[in-house]
Amino acid sequence: MKTSLSESYRTDWEAWRTGWEQWLSRPHGWLSAVSVNWLDDTPRRFDGTPGLWWQDGDRLMVDPDGTAMSFDGAEFTAVQALGLAAGPDDQRVVAADVEVGITYREGYHIITYNPGAPALRAFDGVPTYDPNPDWIIPGRFEAYDSDQSLALRTVGQGSHDYATPGVVRFEIAGQEYTMQVITPHGQYTTVFADATGDDTTYPAGRALDIPAPDEYGNVTLDFNRAINLPCAFGDHFPICPTPPAGNRYPFRVEAGEKKPVR
């Protein structure tokens, strides 16, 4: 019975890995990022990015300059003022065969995604640890009375506040630890770092989605599904969050994704 359960888990895990790597290798996904540029109030051209880009207060300005562009399904050929400061990260303008992702962090920056990017063409999967049932850890979610704000530093540009609904308590080798939960897209997730960052995993940390707890607060942390953040794949993602102090663990989590091959 134990063997059957293990084979079933591996089958599910391998199917999830296949789907995840297909998502990673999309034509305009993380691997296709070729540049990141911060905007100011001067219209500028950027290599490999159609048009002219600048900002006016909290509005992003883009002049297609002869290239047909579209945003949110609407095509435009004249200068557009887009008020995206309060919107989600990585909103996309489509321009010919590239996409330009727009994010606001006390100022706009744009990331250009090109399906011909060398990293995308060379992608041959992400190395991982073999799935291990020992890294499927039970935990108990403890909710705050209301969501709190958690400031996480980024790999390259200050810090950013995330809503946190609570923590998960879990044990490793008889020692209790906590894991701070964040909800950047409404779903429970987290970023953490551990001792494998010294050699086999991306040192800035990894991400882990967390299923919703049951009515008693029980939750499962499946570290076999720990994944890299976009900044692990290239230098074009300066706002990747890094783990809070409480999510930096002294033990080795030998599960999930290892450092990508660049």
C-alpha positions, 0 to 999 in steps of 0.5 A: 500500500505504501508503494502504491501511495508513493507512485500515485504521489509521484505521478501527480507531482510529475504532471504538476511539474510538466504543467509548470514548466510549460507555463515557464516556457510560454513565448512571453513568460519569465524566460523571455524577459530581455530588459528592464527600464525605469521611467521618468518624465522624459520620453525615451526609447529603449533597445528592443522596445517599440515606442517611446515611454515616460511617466507623468505623475502617476500615469504611464505615457506611451507613444507607439511611434508608428507601431500598432500597440494594444492594451487590454484588447484595445488597439492604439496608434497615438499617445496613450496615458494609462493610469496603472499605479493602483493596478496589479503588477505586470500589466501588458502592452502588446507591440508587434511580437513583443510584450511590455510588462508594466509595474508601479513601485513609487514609479513605473518600470517596464520589462520587455518580453521577446519570444526570441530571447536566448534564455527561452530558446535554451530552456531545458527544464528546471533541476529539482530534488526528487520528490520526497514524502518526508517534505510533506509537512503538516501545519496549523494556520493561525489567523490574525484578527484581521489582515496585517501588512508585511514589508518584504525587501526585494532583490533590487528595489527597496521593499513592498508591503504585502497583506498577511492573514497569519502564520503557519506553525509546523515542526521539523525534527521536534523543533517548532517553526513559523511560516509567514503567509502572504496573499499577493493574488488572493491565494495563500503563498509564501517566500522562504529561504533555507540552508540549501541556498548556500549551494543548491537552491537560489540564495534569495529564496523560493516560493511555496503555495499553501492550500487553504486551511480546513475548518480546524486550521490544519494545512499541509506544506508540500515543499516538493512544490517549492519553486523559484521566483522570477529573479532566479531566471534572469536579472530583469525582475528587481521587485522579487520579494525576499523572505522575512526573517521568520521565514529563513530557516537553519535547516536544509529543505532538500525538496522542490526546485534547485537553481535554474541553469542560466 
